[in-house]
Amino acid sequence: MDRPIVTVAELLLPGSESRVSVADAGLRAQALAAGQAVLVKGALAVRVEVLEAGDGFLRVRALERVTPDGQAVVEHGFGPAAERRVLKLRAQFPSLEANDAGRFADLAAAALQLPTDAMLAELDVSARLSQIEEAVTRRGEADRALRRIDILRQRKREILTELGEDETEAAEVLRERIAAAHLPPEVEVVAKKQATRLAGMGEASPEHSVTLNYLEWLLELPWDKRTPDVTDVAAARAILEADHHGLDKRHRFWHRPRLCGCRHECDDERPRRSE
């Protein structure tokens, strides 16, 4: 029986197993009956073994790269040099079982969650191994950075203990500032919630500085401070003449102090703007 061709949104790297969405019930039945199918996404395709058909999906295992019409493609870049590179990489992926460098590169790329389409399009096994090596290097650097952060945090705790200080003191000071800021009730609720989140974050967290800056900004706003309105139209005119000489529509800026003055003088009359 011919292998059905199924267009999908996401492909798998050879050796990987997963579910793929297939809405057509007839196509799912045909693929299950054939035992295999060709999954296609644009110019890329893989031949898969169909393991199970369910409601709206097929569970498959990817076998090899093929053309969109199901023909085999030729990979290159194999050889002793590629096998030596695989031997060095196997220590990073002890659970991977692969008989050749190409399959190992595909399984390692899936484990590292590298872009599937880019890896499928690359038919040079040596180039795929280079991408694996670069990803392993980046992961190692990230792991070392995290370990260093853990060591520094431990040292920080030890130093604070020797000084008789506590990390929670900073969070407590922040809560006291929130309580003393006379925030509107709805703002105070948000501020306290963010302060609680901040107390549970490490200083190395990307969100720590963002949250702290947000709280500092909230606390610096003059929530409970008021200034008297300046309703002296002559003074406003003098300031505008000095700073905006030559503008024809300065009366727009004078309108608010006039309104404020009229409101104090007579609440029953609607203020009229004089040109």
C-alpha positions as CSV (number, residue, x, y, z in Angstrom):
1,M,0.0,0.0,0.0
2,D,1.3,3.5,-0.9
3,R,2.4,5.7,1.9
4,P,-0.1,8.6,2.3
5,I,1.3,12.2,2.2
6,V,0.2,14.2,5.2
7,T,0.8,18.0,5.4
8,V,1.6,19.0,9.0
9,A,2.5,22.2,10.9
10,E,5.6,20.7,12.6
11,L,8.0,18.0,11.5
12,L,10.1,15.6,13.6
13,L,13.8,14.8,13.3
14,P,14.6,11.2,12.4
15,G,14.6,9.0,15.5
16,S,12.1,11.2,17.4
17,E,8.6,10.1,18.4
18,S,5.6,12.3,19.0
19,R,2.0,13.1,18.1
20,V,1.1,15.1,15.0
21,S,-2.3,16.8,14.4
22,V,-4.2,15.3,11.5
23,A,-7.8,16.5,11.2
24,D,-8.8,14.2,8.2
25,A,-10.2,11.0,9.7
26,G,-9.9,9.2,6.3
27,L,-6.2,10.2,6.0
28,R,-5.5,9.0,9.6
29,A,-7.1,5.6,8.8
30,Q,-5.2,5.3,5.6
31,A,-1.9,6.1,7.3
32,L,-2.6,3.6,10.1
33,A,-3.5,0.9,7.6
34,A,-0.3,1.5,5.6
35,G,1.8,1.6,8.7
36,Q,3.9,4.5,7.3
37,A,3.3,8.0,6.0
38,V,5.2,11.0,4.6
39,L,4.9,14.1,6.7
40,V,5.4,17.3,4.6
41,K,6.0,20.9,5.6
42,G,6.8,23.1,2.6
43,A,10.0,21.8,0.9
44,L,10.8,19.5,3.9
45,A,9.5,16.0,4.5
46,V,10.2,12.9,6.6
47,R,9.1,9.3,6.3
48,V,7.5,8.1,9.5
49,E,6.2,4.9,11.1
50,V,2.6,5.2,12.2
51,L,2.3,3.8,15.8
52,E,-1.2,4.9,16.7
53,A,-4.2,6.8,15.3
54,G,-6.4,8.8,17.7
55,D,-9.0,11.5,17.6
56,G,-7.4,14.2,15.5
57,F,-3.8,12.9,15.7
58,L,-1.3,10.3,14.7
59,R,1.5,9.1,16.9
60,V,4.5,8.5,14.8
61,R,8.2,7.8,14.8
62,A,10.3,9.7,12.3
63,L,12.5,7.4,10.2
64,E,14.4,9.4,7.6
65,R,14.5,12.5,5.5
66,V,12.7,12.3,2.1
67,T,11.5,14.6,-0.6
68,P,7.9,15.9,-0.4
69,D,6.9,13.1,-2.9
70,G,8.4,10.4,-0.7
71,Q,11.7,9.9,-2.5
72,A,14.9,9.2,-0.5
73,V,17.5,12.0,-0.2
74,V,21.2,11.5,-0.1
75,E,23.1,12.8,3.0
76,H,26.8,13.4,3.1
77,G,29.6,14.3,5.5
78,F,30.0,10.8,7.0
79,G,33.4,9.2,7.6
80,P,36.0,8.6,10.3
81,A,36.3,12.3,11.2
82,A,32.5,12.5,11.9
83,E,32.7,9.3,14.0
84,R,35.5,10.7,16.1
85,R,33.4,13.8,16.8
86,V,30.5,11.6,17.8
87,L,32.7,9.8,20.3
88,K,33.6,13.0,22.0
89,L,29.9,14.1,22.1
90,R,28.5,10.8,23.4
91,A,29.6,11.7,27.0
92,Q,27.1,14.6,26.8
93,F,24.3,12.3,25.6
94,P,24.8,8.9,27.3
95,S,21.3,7.7,26.8
96,L,21.2,8.2,23.0
97,E,21.4,5.1,20.9
98,A,22.5,5.7,17.3
99,N,24.3,3.6,14.8
100,D,25.8,6.4,12.7
101,A,26.8,10.0,12.9
102,G,23.7,11.3,11.1
103,R,21.2,9.6,13.4
104,F,23.2,10.7,16.5
105,A,23.2,14.3,15.3
106,D,19.4,14.2,14.8
107,L,18.8,12.7,18.2
108,A,21.1,15.1,19.9
109,A,19.5,18.1,18.1
110,A,16.1,16.9,19.3
111,A,17.5,16.6,22.9
112,L,18.9,20.1,22.7
113,Q,15.7,21.4,21.1
114,L,17.5,22.9,18.2
115,P,15.3,24.3,15.3
116,T,13.8,21.2,13.6
117,D,13.4,22.7,10.1
118,A,17.0,24.0,9.9
119,M,18.4,20.6,11.0
120,L,16.2,18.8,8.5
121,A,17.3,21.0,5.7
122,E,20.9,20.4,6.5
123,L,22.0,17.2,4.6
124,D,25.7,17.6,5.6
125,V,26.2,15.5,8.7
126,S,29.4,17.3,9.5
127,A,27.6,20.7,9.5
128,R,24.9,19.2,11.8
129,L,27.6,18.0,14.2
130,S,29.1,21.4,14.3
131,Q,25.7,22.9,15.4
132,I,25.5,20.2,18.1
133,E,29.0,21.1,19.3
134,E,28.2,24.8,19.5
135,A,25.0,24.1,21.4
136,V,26.8,21.9,23.9
137,T,29.4,24.6,24.4
138,R,26.7,27.2,25.0
139,R,24.9,24.9,27.5
140,G,28.2,24.2,29.3
141,E,28.9,28.0,29.7
142,A,25.3,28.5,30.9
143,D,25.7,25.7,33.5
144,R,29.0,27.1,34.7
145,A,27.4,30.6,35.1
146,L,24.6,29.2,37.1
147,R,27.0,27.2,39.4
148,R,29.0,30.4,39.9
149,I,25.8,32.3,40.8
150,D,24.9,29.6,43.4
151,I,28.4,29.8,44.9
152,L,28.2,33.6,45.1
153,R,24.8,33.5,46.7
154,Q,26.1,31.0,49.3
155,R,29.0,33.3,50.0
156,K,26.6,36.2,50.3
157,R,24.5,34.4,52.9
158,E,27.6,33.5,54.9
159,I,28.8,37.1,54.9
160,L,25.3,38.4,55.9
161,T,25.3,35.8,58.7
162,E,28.7,37.0,60.0
163,L,27.5,40.7,59.8
164,G,24.3,39.8,61.7
165,E,22.2,41.0,58.8
166,D,19.3,39.3,57.0
167,E,18.2,39.5,53.3
168,T,14.6,39.8,54.6
169,E,15.5,43.2,56.1
170,A,15.5,44.9,52.7
171,A,12.0,43.4,52.0
172,E,10.7,44.6,55.4
173,V,12.1,48.1,54.8
174,L,10.3,48.2,51.5
175,R,7.0,47.1,53.1
176,E,7.4,49.9,55.7
177,R,7.9,52.4,52.9
178,I,4.7,51.2,51.2
179,A,2.8,51.6,54.4
180,A,4.1,55.1,55.0
181,A,3.5,56.3,51.4
182,H,-0.3,56.8,51.9
183,L,-1.0,55.1,48.5
184,P,-4.5,54.8,47.2
185,P,-6.0,51.4,48.2
186,E,-5.9,49.8,44.8
187,V,-2.3,51.0,44.3
188,E,-1.3,49.7,47.8
189,V,-2.6,46.2,47.0
190,V,-0.5,46.1,43.8
191,A,2.6,47.4,45.6
192,K,2.3,44.9,48.4
193,K,1.8,42.1,45.9
194,Q,4.9,43.1,44.0
195,A,6.9,43.5,47.2
196,T,6.0,39.9,48.1
197,R,7.1,38.7,44.7
198,L,10.4,40.6,45.0
199,A,11.2,39.0,48.4
200,G,11.0,35.6,46.7
201,M,13.3,36.5,43.8
202,G,17.0,36.2,43.6
203,E,18.9,39.3,42.8
204,A,20.2,37.6,39.7
205,S,16.7,37.2,38.3
206,P,16.0,39.4,35.3
207,E,12.7,40.4,36.9
208,H,14.3,41.5,40.2
209,S,15.6,44.9,38.9
210,V,12.4,45.5,36.9
211,T,10.2,44.9,39.9
212,L,12.4,46.9,42.2
213,N,12.5,49.9,39.8
214,Y,8.7,49.7,39.5
215,L,8.2,49.8,43.2
216,E,10.7,52.6,43.6
217,W,8.8,54.6,41.0
218,L,5.5,54.0,42.7
219,L,6.8,55.2,46.1
220,E,8.4,58.3,44.6
221,L,5.1,59.6,43.2
222,P,3.5,62.3,45.3
223,W,0.3,60.4,46.1
224,D,-0.6,62.4,49.3
225,K,1.0,65.7,48.3
226,R,-1.0,68.7,46.9
227,T,0.0,72.1,45.6
228,P,-2.2,75.1,45.5
229,D,-3.6,76.1,42.1
230,V,-2.1,79.3,40.6
231,T,-5.1,81.2,39.2
232,D,-3.3,84.5,38.5
233,V,-4.0,85.1,34.7
234,A,-1.6,88.0,34.6
235,A,1.2,85.8,35.9
236,A,0.4,83.0,33.5
237,R,0.3,85.6,30.6
238,A,3.7,86.9,31.6
239,I,5.2,83.4,31.7
240,L,3.8,82.5,28.3
241,E,4.9,85.8,26.8
242,A,8.4,85.1,28.1
243,D,8.6,81.4,27.0
244,H,6.3,81.4,23.9
245,H,6.6,84.9,22.4
246,G,4.9,85.2,19.0
247,L,2.3,82.3,19.4
248,D,-1.2,83.4,18.3
249,K,-3.2,80.9,20.4
250,R,-1.8,81.5,23.9
251,H,-5.3,82.0,25.2
252,R,-5.7,78.2,25.2
253,F,-3.2,78.0,28.0
254,W,-4.8,80.9,29.9
255,H,-8.2,79.1,29.9
256,R,-7.5,76.8,32.8
257,P,-6.5,79.4,35.3
258,R,-9.4,81.5,34.3
259,L,-11.7,78.5,34.9
260,C,-10.1,77.9,38.3
261,G,-10.6,81.5,39.2
262,C,-14.2,81.6,38.1
263,R,-15.0,78.4,40.0
264,H,-13.9,79.9,43.2
265,E,-15.9,83.1,42.5
266,C,-19.1,81.7,41.3
267,D,-20.1,78.0,41.1
268,D,-23.5,78.7,39.6
269,E,-22.3,80.4,36.4
270,R,-20.6,78.4,33.6
271,P,-17.2,80.1,32.8
272,R,-17.0,81.6,29.4
273,R,-13.7,81.8,27.5
274,S,-12.9,85.3,26.3
275,E,-10.9,85.6,23.1
